Amino acid sequence: MEPILGLLLLYGLSDLLFRFLGLGAYAQGSRREAKVALTFDDGPSKRTEALLALLARHGVKATFFLTGERAKARPDLVEAIRREGHQVEDHGEGHRALSLLLPWVEWRHMAQNPGRYYRPPHGLHTPFTRLFARLLGKRVALWDLEAKDWLPLPPEALAERLLYYLRPGSIVLLHDGPERTLRLLERALPEMLRLGYRPTTLDDLAPLPLSPRLALIRGLQGFEERYNTKRRVVRAGLGPFDLFRLEKKPFPGPALPGLPRGTPAMELHLESQRLMELTPFEAVRHLRRSLGRVAERVAEDPEVRLVYGYTYLADGGRILGLKTADLPLWPRLVAGLASAWFLWLYRGELPKRKRPPARMAYLSREELLALYPPSTPASPPPAPGGPGSPQGGGPA
């Protein structure tokens, strides 16, 4: 019994580290550039030609992870994918994930088809997956954003969610086969291009293997999505470097002149993944533009009297026109611990003794709109997870 339990534990640990966290996998590119990689699993299919036509209309290149069985059945489609300038990689021989738990089956599955990148079905990992990939000279490619195109949801809801969570350097998981994939891309792809994203191949994105810290960030993304859904958090703008999310709530304090606790307010949440690789000059430039987006949202909601956030960077916000206020002891400790955690997670920096304490940065409605006058009205993007929006995981 003990050897069986040990084996189950080993399989479970491998899946946690290498699939859920993606440790060592190629799952994202640089966050400094607005490049993203669209990747399509499970093809070729009866919809491959329509998918190629859609990509060609928008001048976009992508990466196709093909199964050996389907590629051998339709070599003409494989050639069409290559001819259009797309990248072709390995998704194994077939899509029967459970059989891969047997090491000899997994080896044959991975060894039968060419490719420099290999994507396991469903992202499944056994204790042998990474070893076999190394022996075969392949890199394991995962993703940092699932389009969830296997879910029976309206393409509009799927496109909305994809645009909400798309980031510079994202590797997007899509599928070659569902009609839903075509419909959601018809909506999302023109908007990606309008926002300034540059969809490209995996090779052009040049992803790097995930370090332990980046793997942890990947593993925590699901918690962020659940928080956004529960609290109805919206993004102030959907561009690659729009750096604020907004949570409407009663102001919890500390009380300010003319702005008591309970005042309708917007709490600012920093999009740390978009900020993590920017230089200080780039960060200030994008933060200034992002506050303009915040002002547009506030201008549309006459209830909101204040925007605020808690951070040890509050004093630095003065160059953006933000005011600061001290926090009571307990909120200061909580905000300080949160700041230290995010500083390490997203910047890899350990706390310093002389680091300033966490404070509140804020602007009243009137001050915000005076500093960042909105030019044209815009409707805030709805928080994903509302009626008809996708939640939960699913197959790759």
Contacts in CASP RR format, 6 or more apart in sequence:
PFRMAT RR
TARGET T0000
AUTHOR 0000-0000-0000
METHOD contacts of the structure
MODEL  1
MEPILGLLLLYGLSDLLFRFLGLGAYAQGSRREAKVALTFDDGPSKRTEA
LLALLARHGVKATFFLTGERAKARPDLVEAIRREGHQVEDHGEGHRALSL
LLPWVEWRHMAQNPGRYYRPPHGLHTPFTRLFARLLGKRVALWDLEAKDW
LPLPPEALAERLLYYLRPGSIVLLHDGPERTLRLLERALPEMLRLGYRPT
TLDDLAPLPLSPRLALIRGLQGFEERYNTKRRVVRAGLGPFDLFRLEKKP
FPGPALPGLPRGTPAMELHLESQRLMELTPFEAVRHLRRSLGRVAERVAE
DPEVRLVYGYTYLADGGRILGLKTADLPLWPRLVAGLASAWFLWLYRGEL
PKRKRPPARMAYLSREELLALYPPSTPASPPPAPGGPGSPQGGGPA
10 127 0 8 1.000
11 101 0 8 1.000
11 126 0 8 1.000
11 127 0 8 1.000
14 125 0 8 1.000
14 126 0 8 1.000
14 127 0 8 1.000
14 129 0 8 1.000
15 124 0 8 1.000
15 125 0 8 1.000
15 126 0 8 1.000
17 23 0 8 1.000
17 125 0 8 1.000
17 215 0 8 1.000
18 24 0 8 1.000
18 25 0 8 1.000
18 125 0 8 1.000
18 129 0 8 1.000
18 130 0 8 1.000
18 140 0 8 1.000
19 120 0 8 1.000
19 122 0 8 1.000
19 123 0 8 1.000
19 124 0 8 1.000
19 125 0 8 1.000
19 142 0 8 1.000
20 219 0 8 1.000
21 210 0 8 1.000
21 215 0 8 1.000
21 216 0 8 1.000
21 218 0 8 1.000
21 219 0 8 1.000
22 142 0 8 1.000
22 210 0 8 1.000
22 215 0 8 1.000
22 218 0 8 1.000
22 219 0 8 1.000
23 210 0 8 1.000
23 212 0 8 1.000
23 215 0 8 1.000
24 130 0 8 1.000
24 140 0 8 1.000
24 209 0 8 1.000
24 210 0 8 1.000
24 211 0 8 1.000
24 215 0 8 1.000
25 140 0 8 1.000
25 141 0 8 1.000
25 142 0 8 1.000
25 209 0 8 1.000
25 210 0 8 1.000
26 117 0 8 1.000
26 139 0 8 1.000
26 140 0 8 1.000
26 141 0 8 1.000
26 142 0 8 1.000
26 171 0 8 1.000
26 202 0 8 1.000
26 207 0 8 1.000
26 208 0 8 1.000
26 209 0 8 1.000
26 210 0 8 1.000
27 141 0 8 1.000
27 142 0 8 1.000
27 143 0 8 1.000
27 144 0 8 1.000
27 171 0 8 1.000
27 207 0 8 1.000
27 210 0 8 1.000
27 218 0 8 1.000
28 144 0 8 1.000
28 169 0 8 1.000
28 170 0 8 1.000
28 171 0 8 1.000
28 207 0 8 1.000
28 210 0 8 1.000
28 214 0 8 1.000
28 218 0 8 1.000
29 35 0 8 1.000
29 37 0 8 1.000
29 169 0 8 1.000
29 170 0 8 1.000
29 171 0 8 1.000
29 205 0 8 1.000
29 206 0 8 1.000
29 207 0 8 1.000
29 208 0 8 1.000
30 168 0 8 1.000
30 169 0 8 1.000
30 206 0 8 1.000
30 277 0 8 1.000
31 167 0 8 1.000
31 168 0 8 1.000
31 169 0 8 1.000
31 273 0 8 1.000
31 274 0 8 1.000
31 276 0 8 1.000
31 277 0 8 1.000
31 278 0 8 1.000
32 168 0 8 1.000
32 277 0 8 1.000
32 278 0 8 1.000
32 282 0 8 1.000
33 168 0 8 1.000
33 169 0 8 1.000
33 198 0 8 1.000
34 168 0 8 1.000
34 169 0 8 1.000
34 196 0 8 1.000
34 197 0 8 1.000
34 198 0 8 1.000
34 240 0 8 1.000
34 241 0 8 1.000
35 168 0 8 1.000
35 169 0 8 1.000
35 197 0 8 1.000
35 198 0 8 1.000
35 199 0 8 1.000
35 200 0 8 1.000
35 204 0 8 1.000
35 205 0 8 1.000
36 166 0 8 1.000
36 167 0 8 1.000
36 168 0 8 1.000
36 169 0 8 1.000
36 170 0 8 1.000
36 171 0 8 1.000
36 172 0 8 1.000
36 192 0 8 1.000
36 197 0 8 1.000
36 198 0 8 1.000
36 199 0 8 1.000
36 200 0 8 1.000
36 205 0 8 1.000
37 62 0 8 1.000
37 63 0 8 1.000
37 169 0 8 1.000
37 170 0 8 1.000
37 171 0 8 1.000
37 172 0 8 1.000
37 199 0 8 1.000
37 200 0 8 1.000
37 201 0 8 1.000
37 202 0 8 1.000
37 204 0 8 1.000
37 205 0 8 1.000
37 207 0 8 1.000
38 55 0 8 1.000
38 60 0 8 1.000
38 62 0 8 1.000
38 63 0 8 1.000
38 172 0 8 1.000
38 174 0 8 1.000
38 199 0 8 1.000
39 62 0 8 1.000
39 63 0 8 1.000
39 64 0 8 1.000
39 65 0 8 1.000
39 119 0 8 1.000
39 141 0 8 1.000
39 143 0 8 1.000
39 171 0 8 1.000
39 172 0 8 1.000
39 173 0 8 1.000
39 174 0 8 1.000
39 202 0 8 1.000
40 51 0 8 1.000
40 62 0 8 1.000
40 63 0 8 1.000
40 64 0 8 1.000
40 65 0 8 1.000
40 174 0 8 1.000
40 175 0 8 1.000
40 176 0 8 1.000
40 181 0 8 1.000
41 65 0 8 1.000
41 91 0 8 1.000
41 119 0 8 1.000
41 173 0 8 1.000
41 174 0 8 1.000
41 175 0 8 1.000
41 176 0 8 1.000
41 396 0 8 1.000
42 65 0 8 1.000
42 67 0 8 1.000
42 70 0 8 1.000
42 91 0 8 1.000
42 95 0 8 1.000
42 175 0 8 1.000
42 176 0 8 1.000
42 177 0 8 1.000
43 64 0 8 1.000
43 65 0 8 1.000
43 66 0 8 1.000
43 67 0 8 1.000
43 70 0 8 1.000
43 71 0 8 1.000
43 77 0 8 1.000
43 91 0 8 1.000
43 175 0 8 1.000
43 176 0 8 1.000
43 177 0 8 1.000
44 64 0 8 1.000
44 66 0 8 1.000
44 70 0 8 1.000
44 71 0 8 1.000
44 74 0 8 1.000
44 77 0 8 1.000
44 78 0 8 1.000
44 81 0 8 1.000
44 176 0 8 1.000
45 70 0 8 1.000
45 176 0 8 1.000
45 177 0 8 1.000
46 177 0 8 1.000
47 176 0 8 1.000
47 177 0 8 1.000
47 178 0 8 1.000
47 179 0 8 1.000
47 181 0 8 1.000
47 182 0 8 1.000
48 74 0 8 1.000
48 77 0 8 1.000
48 80 0 8 1.000
48 81 0 8 1.000
48 176 0 8 1.000
48 177 0 8 1.000
49 77 0 8 1.000
49 80 0 8 1.000
50 182 0 8 1.000
51 176 0 8 1.000
51 177 0 8 1.000
51 181 0 8 1.000
51 182 0 8 1.000
51 185 0 8 1.000
52 80 0 8 1.000
52 81 0 8 1.000
52 84 0 8 1.000
52 86 0 8 1.000
54 182 0 8 1.000
54 185 0 8 1.000
54 186 0 8 1.000
54 189 0 8 1.000
55 61 0 8 1.000
55 62 0 8 1.000
55 84 0 8 1.000
55 86 0 8 1.000
56 84 0 8 1.000
58 189 0 8 1.000
58 190 0 8 1.000
58 193 0 8 1.000
60 189 0 8 1.000
60 193 0 8 1.000
60 199 0 8 1.000
60 200 0 8 1.000
61 84 0 8 1.000
61 85 0 8 1.000
61 86 0 8 1.000
61 87 0 8 1.000
61 199 0 8 1.000
61 200 0 8 1.000
61 201 0 8 1.000
61 204 0 8 1.000
62 86 0 8 1.000
62 87 0 8 1.000
62 199 0 8 1.000
62 201 0 8 1.000
63 86 0 8 1.000
63 87 0 8 1.000
63 88 0 8 1.000
63 89 0 8 1.000
63 117 0 8 1.000
63 201 0 8 1.000
63 202 0 8 1.000
63 203 0 8 1.000
64 81 0 8 1.000
64 86 0 8 1.000
64 87 0 8 1.000
64 88 0 8 1.000
64 89 0 8 1.000
64 176 0 8 1.000
65 89 0 8 1.000
65 90 0 8 1.000
65 91 0 8 1.000
65 117 0 8 1.000
65 119 0 8 1.000
65 141 0 8 1.000
66 78 0 8 1.000
66 81 0 8 1.000
66 88 0 8 1.000
66 89 0 8 1.000
66 90 0 8 1.000
66 91 0 8 1.000
66 113 0 8 1.000
67 91 0 8 1.000
67 92 0 8 1.000
67 93 0 8 1.000
67 94 0 8 1.000
67 95 0 8 1.000
68 90 0 8 1.000
68 91 0 8 1.000
68 92 0 8 1.000
68 93 0 8 1.000
68 94 0 8 1.000
68 112 0 8 1.000
68 113 0 8 1.000
69 93 0 8 1.000
69 94 0 8 1.000
70 94 0 8 1.000
71 78 0 8 1.000
71 113 0 8 1.000
78 88 0 8 1.000
81 88 0 8 1.000
82 88 0 8 1.000
86 201 0 8 1.000
87 201 0 8 1.000
87 202 0 8 1.000
87 203 0 8 1.000
88 115 0 8 1.000
89 115 0 8 1.000
89 116 0 8 1.000
89 117 0 8 1.000
89 118 0 8 1.000
89 119 0 8 1.000
89 141 0 8 1.000
89 202 0 8 1.000
90 110 0 8 1.000
90 113 0 8 1.000
90 114 0 8 1.000
90 115 0 8 1.000
90 117 0 8 1.000
90 118 0 8 1.000
90 119 0 8 1.000
90 138 0 8 1.000
91 118 0 8 1.000
91 119 0 8 1.000
91 121 0 8 1.000
92 109 0 8 1.000
92 110 0 8 1.000
92 112 0 8 1.000
92 113 0 8 1.000
92 118 0 8 1.000
92 120 0 8 1.000
92 121 0 8 1.000
93 108 0 8 1.000
93 109 0 8 1.000
93 112 0 8 1.000
93 113 0 8 1.000
94 109 0 8 1.000
94 121 0 8 1.000
95 121 0 8 1.000
96 121 0 8 1.000
97 120 0 8 1.000
97 121 0 8 1.000
97 122 0 8 1.000
97 124 0 8 1.000
99 105 0 8 1.000
99 109 0 8 1.000
100 106 0 8 1.000
100 109 0 8 1.000
100 120 0 8 1.000
100 121 0 8 1.000
100 124 0 8 1.000
100 126 0 8 1.000
101 126 0 8 1.000
103 126 0 8 1.000
103 128 0 8 1.000
106 126 0 8 1.000
106 128 0 8 1.000
106 129 0 8 1.000
106 132 0 8 1.000
107 128 0 8 1.000
107 132 0 8 1.000
110 118 0 8 1.000
110 129 0 8 1.000
110 132 0 8 1.000
110 133 0 8 1.000
110 136 0 8 1.000
110 138 0 8 1.000
111 132 0 8 1.000
111 136 0 8 1.000
115 138 0 8 1.000
116 137 0 8 1.000
116 138 0 8 1.000
116 139 0 8 1.000
117 138 0 8 1.000
117 139 0 8 1.000
117 140 0 8 1.000
117 141 0 8 1.000
117 202 0 8 1.000
118 133 0 8 1.000
118 136 0 8 1.000
118 138 0 8 1.000
118 139 0 8 1.000
118 140 0 8 1.000
118 141 0 8 1.000
119 140 0 8 1.000
119 141 0 8 1.000
119 142 0 8 1.000
119 396 0 8 1.000
120 129 0 8 1.000
120 140 0 8 1.000
120 396 0 8 1.000
121 395 0 8 1.000
121 396 0 8 1.000
122 394 0 8 1.000
122 395 0 8 1.000
122 396 0 8 1.000
123 142 0 8 1.000
123 396 0 8 1.000
129 140 0 8 1.000
130 140 0 8 1.000
133 139 0 8 1.000
133 140 0 8 1.000
139 209 0 8 1.000
141 171 0 8 1.000
141 202 0 8 1.000
141 207 0 8 1.000
142 171 0 8 1.000
143 170 0 8 1.000
143 171 0 8 1.000
143 172 0 8 1.000
143 173 0 8 1.000
143 396 0 8 1.000
144 167 0 8 1.000
144 169 0 8 1.000
144 170 0 8 1.000
144 171 0 8 1.000
144 218 0 8 1.000
144 221 0 8 1.000
145 162 0 8 1.000
145 165 0 8 1.000
145 166 0 8 1.000
145 167 0 8 1.000
145 170 0 8 1.000
145 171 0 8 1.000
145 172 0 8 1.000
145 173 0 8 1.000
146 172 0 8 1.000
146 173 0 8 1.000
146 393 0 8 1.000
146 394 0 8 1.000
146 396 0 8 1.000
147 158 0 8 1.000
147 162 0 8 1.000
147 172 0 8 1.000
147 173 0 8 1.000
147 174 0 8 1.000
147 175 0 8 1.000
147 181 0 8 1.000
147 184 0 8 1.000
148 158 0 8 1.000
148 161 0 8 1.000
148 390 0 8 1.000
148 392 0 8 1.000
148 393 0 8 1.000
148 394 0 8 1.000
149 158 0 8 1.000
149 174 0 8 1.000
149 175 0 8 1.000
149 178 0 8 1.000
149 180 0 8 1.000
149 181 0 8 1.000
149 184 0 8 1.000
150 175 0 8 1.000
150 178 0 8 1.000
150 394 0 8 1.000
150 395 0 8 1.000
151 158 0 8 1.000
151 390 0 8 1.000
151 394 0 8 1.000
152 180 0 8 1.000
153 180 0 8 1.000
153 388 0 8 1.000
153 389 0 8 1.000
153 390 0 8 1.000
154 388 0 8 1.000
155 180 0 8 1.000
155 183 0 8 1.000
155 184 0 8 1.000
155 186 0 8 1.000
155 187 0 8 1.000
156 184 0 8 1.000
156 187 0 8 1.000
157 384 0 8 1.000
157 388 0 8 1.000
157 389 0 8 1.000
157 390 0 8 1.000
158 180 0 8 1.000
158 184 0 8 1.000
158 188 0 8 1.000
158 390 0 8 1.000
159 184 0 8 1.000
159 185 0 8 1.000
159 187 0 8 1.000
159 188 0 8 1.000
159 191 0 8 1.000
160 381 0 8 1.000
160 382 0 8 1.000
160 384 0 8 1.000
160 389 0 8 1.000
161 384 0 8 1.000
161 385 0 8 1.000
161 389 0 8 1.000
161 390 0 8 1.000
162 172 0 8 1.000
162 184 0 8 1.000
162 188 0 8 1.000
163 188 0 8 1.000
163 191 0 8 1.000
163 192 0 8 1.000
163 195 0 8 1.000
163 238 0 8 1.000
163 381 0 8 1.000
164 235 0 8 1.000
164 238 0 8 1.000
164 381 0 8 1.000
164 383 0 8 1.000
164 384 0 8 1.000
165 221 0 8 1.000
165 225 0 8 1.000
165 384 0 8 1.000
166 172 0 8 1.000
166 192 0 8 1.000
166 197 0 8 1.000
166 240 0 8 1.000
167 240 0 8 1.000
167 273 0 8 1.000
167 274 0 8 1.000
168 197 0 8 1.000
168 240 0 8 1.000
168 241 0 8 1.000
168 274 0 8 1.000
169 205 0 8 1.000
169 207 0 8 1.000
171 202 0 8 1.000
171 205 0 8 1.000
171 207 0 8 1.000
173 396 0 8 1.000
174 181 0 8 1.000
174 185 0 8 1.000
175 181 0 8 1.000
189 199 0 8 1.000
191 238 0 8 1.000
192 199 0 8 1.000
193 199 0 8 1.000
195 238 0 8 1.000
195 239 0 8 1.000
195 240 0 8 1.000
196 239 0 8 1.000
196 240 0 8 1.000
197 239 0 8 1.000
197 240 0 8 1.000
210 218 0 8 1.000
213 344 0 8 1.000
213 345 0 8 1.000
213 348 0 8 1.000
216 345 0 8 1.000
217 273 0 8 1.000
217 345 0 8 1.000
217 346 0 8 1.000
225 384 0 8 1.000
225 391 0 8 1.000
226 391 0 8 1.000
227 233 0 8 1.000
228 245 0 8 1.000
228 383 0 8 1.000
228 384 0 8 1.000
228 385 0 8 1.000
229 383 0 8 1.000
229 384 0 8 1.000
229 385 0 8 1.000
229 386 0 8 1.000
229 389 0 8 1.000
229 391 0 8 1.000
231 247 0 8 1.000
231 249 0 8 1.000
231 383 0 8 1.000
232 247 0 8 1.000
232 248 0 8 1.000
232 383 0 8 1.000
233 245 0 8 1.000
233 246 0 8 1.000
233 247 0 8 1.000
233 269 0 8 1.000
233 383 0 8 1.000
234 245 0 8 1.000
234 246 0 8 1.000
234 297 0 8 1.000
234 380 0 8 1.000
234 381 0 8 1.000
234 382 0 8 1.000
234 383 0 8 1.000
235 242 0 8 1.000
235 244 0 8 1.000
235 245 0 8 1.000
235 246 0 8 1.000
235 271 0 8 1.000
235 380 0 8 1.000
235 381 0 8 1.000
236 242 0 8 1.000
236 244 0 8 1.000
236 245 0 8 1.000
236 246 0 8 1.000
236 290 0 8 1.000
236 292 0 8 1.000
236 293 0 8 1.000
236 294 0 8 1.000
236 296 0 8 1.000
236 297 0 8 1.000
236 380 0 8 1.000
237 244 0 8 1.000
237 290 0 8 1.000
237 293 0 8 1.000
237 381 0 8 1.000
238 381 0 8 1.000
240 274 0 8 1.000
241 274 0 8 1.000
241 278 0 8 1.000
241 286 0 8 1.000
241 289 0 8 1.000
241 290 0 8 1.000
242 271 0 8 1.000
242 274 0 8 1.000
242 286 0 8 1.000
242 289 0 8 1.000
242 290 0 8 1.000
242 293 0 8 1.000
243 270 0 8 1.000
243 271 0 8 1.000
243 274 0 8 1.000
243 275 0 8 1.000
243 286 0 8 1.000
243 287 0 8 1.000
243 290 0 8 1.000
244 268 0 8 1.000
244 269 0 8 1.000
244 270 0 8 1.000
244 271 0 8 1.000
244 290 0 8 1.000
244 291 0 8 1.000
244 293 0 8 1.000
244 294 0 8 1.000
245 268 0 8 1.000
245 269 0 8 1.000
245 270 0 8 1.000
245 271 0 8 1.000
246 266 0 8 1.000
246 267 0 8 1.000
246 268 0 8 1.000
246 269 0 8 1.000
246 294 0 8 1.000
246 297 0 8 1.000
246 307 0 8 1.000
246 380 0 8 1.000
247 266 0 8 1.000
247 267 0 8 1.000
247 269 0 8 1.000
248 264 0 8 1.000
248 265 0 8 1.000
248 266 0 8 1.000
248 267 0 8 1.000
248 301 0 8 1.000
248 304 0 8 1.000
249 265 0 8 1.000
249 266 0 8 1.000
249 267 0 8 1.000
250 261 0 8 1.000
250 262 0 8 1.000
250 263 0 8 1.000
250 264 0 8 1.000
250 265 0 8 1.000
251 259 0 8 1.000
251 260 0 8 1.000
251 261 0 8 1.000
251 262 0 8 1.000
251 263 0 8 1.000
251 264 0 8 1.000
251 265 0 8 1.000
251 305 0 8 1.000
251 306 0 8 1.000
251 308 0 8 1.000
252 261 0 8 1.000
252 262 0 8 1.000
253 261 0 8 1.000
253 262 0 8 1.000
253 360 0 8 1.000
254 325 0 8 1.000
254 326 0 8 1.000
254 327 0 8 1.000
254 328 0 8 1.000
254 331 0 8 1.000
254 360 0 8 1.000
255 261 0 8 1.000
256 306 0 8 1.000
256 325 0 8 1.000
256 362 0 8 1.000
259 265 0 8 1.000
259 305 0 8 1.000
259 306 0 8 1.000
259 364 0 8 1.000
263 305 0 8 1.000
263 306 0 8 1.000
264 303 0 8 1.000
264 304 0 8 1.000
264 305 0 8 1.000
264 306 0 8 1.000
265 304 0 8 1.000
265 305 0 8 1.000
265 306 0 8 1.000
265 307 0 8 1.000
265 308 0 8 1.000
266 294 0 8 1.000
266 297 0 8 1.000
266 298 0 8 1.000
266 304 0 8 1.000
266 306 0 8 1.000
266 307 0 8 1.000
266 308 0 8 1.000
267 307 0 8 1.000
267 308 0 8 1.000
267 309 0 8 1.000
268 294 0 8 1.000
268 307 0 8 1.000
268 308 0 8 1.000
268 309 0 8 1.000
268 361 0 8 1.000
270 311 0 8 1.000
272 342 0 8 1.000
272 345 0 8 1.000
272 346 0 8 1.000
273 346 0 8 1.000
274 286 0 8 1.000
275 283 0 8 1.000
275 286 0 8 1.000
275 346 0 8 1.000
276 346 0 8 1.000
276 347 0 8 1.000
278 286 0 8 1.000
284 319 0 8 1.000
284 320 0 8 1.000
287 320 0 8 1.000
288 320 0 8 1.000
291 320 0 8 1.000
291 368 0 8 1.000
291 371 0 8 1.000
291 372 0 8 1.000
292 372 0 8 1.000
292 374 0 8 1.000
293 378 0 8 1.000
294 307 0 8 1.000
294 368 0 8 1.000
294 372 0 8 1.000
295 368 0 8 1.000
295 369 0 8 1.000
295 371 0 8 1.000
295 372 0 8 1.000
295 373 0 8 1.000
295 374 0 8 1.000
296 374 0 8 1.000
296 375 0 8 1.000
296 376 0 8 1.000
296 377 0 8 1.000
296 378 0 8 1.000
297 378 0 8 1.000
297 380 0 8 1.000
298 304 0 8 1.000
298 307 0 8 1.000
298 365 0 8 1.000
298 368 0 8 1.000
298 369 0 8 1.000
299 369 0 8 1.000
299 374 0 8 1.000
299 377 0 8 1.000
300 377 0 8 1.000
300 378 0 8 1.000
300 379 0 8 1.000
300 380 0 8 1.000
304 365 0 8 1.000
305 364 0 8 1.000
305 365 0 8 1.000
306 362 0 8 1.000
306 363 0 8 1.000
306 364 0 8 1.000
306 365 0 8 1.000
307 362 0 8 1.000
307 363 0 8 1.000
307 365 0 8 1.000
307 368 0 8 1.000
308 360 0 8 1.000
308 361 0 8 1.000
308 362 0 8 1.000
308 363 0 8 1.000
309 360 0 8 1.000
309 361 0 8 1.000
309 362 0 8 1.000
310 327 0 8 1.000
310 331 0 8 1.000
310 335 0 8 1.000
310 338 0 8 1.000
310 339 0 8 1.000
310 358 0 8 1.000
310 359 0 8 1.000
310 360 0 8 1.000
310 361 0 8 1.000
311 335 0 8 1.000
311 339 0 8 1.000
311 358 0 8 1.000
311 359 0 8 1.000
311 361 0 8 1.000
312 335 0 8 1.000
312 336 0 8 1.000
312 339 0 8 1.000
312 340 0 8 1.000
312 343 0 8 1.000
312 355 0 8 1.000
312 356 0 8 1.000
312 357 0 8 1.000
312 358 0 8 1.000
312 359 0 8 1.000
313 339 0 8 1.000
313 361 0 8 1.000
314 322 0 8 1.000
314 324 0 8 1.000
314 356 0 8 1.000
314 358 0 8 1.000
314 359 0 8 1.000
314 360 0 8 1.000
314 361 0 8 1.000
315 324 0 8 1.000
315 356 0 8 1.000
315 359 0 8 1.000
316 322 0 8 1.000
317 324 0 8 1.000
317 361 0 8 1.000
318 324 0 8 1.000
321 363 0 8 1.000
321 371 0 8 1.000
322 361 0 8 1.000
322 362 0 8 1.000
322 363 0 8 1.000
323 361 0 8 1.000
323 362 0 8 1.000
323 363 0 8 1.000
323 367 0 8 1.000
324 359 0 8 1.000
324 360 0 8 1.000
324 361 0 8 1.000
324 362 0 8 1.000
325 359 0 8 1.000
325 360 0 8 1.000
325 362 0 8 1.000
326 332 0 8 1.000
326 359 0 8 1.000
326 360 0 8 1.000
327 335 0 8 1.000
327 357 0 8 1.000
327 358 0 8 1.000
327 359 0 8 1.000
327 360 0 8 1.000
332 357 0 8 1.000
332 358 0 8 1.000
332 359 0 8 1.000
335 358 0 8 1.000
336 357 0 8 1.000
336 358 0 8 1.000
338 358 0 8 1.000
339 358 0 8 1.000
340 351 0 8 1.000
343 349 0 8 1.000
343 351 0 8 1.000
344 350 0 8 1.000
344 351 0 8 1.000
363 371 0 8 1.000
384 390 0 8 1.000
385 391 0 8 1.000
END
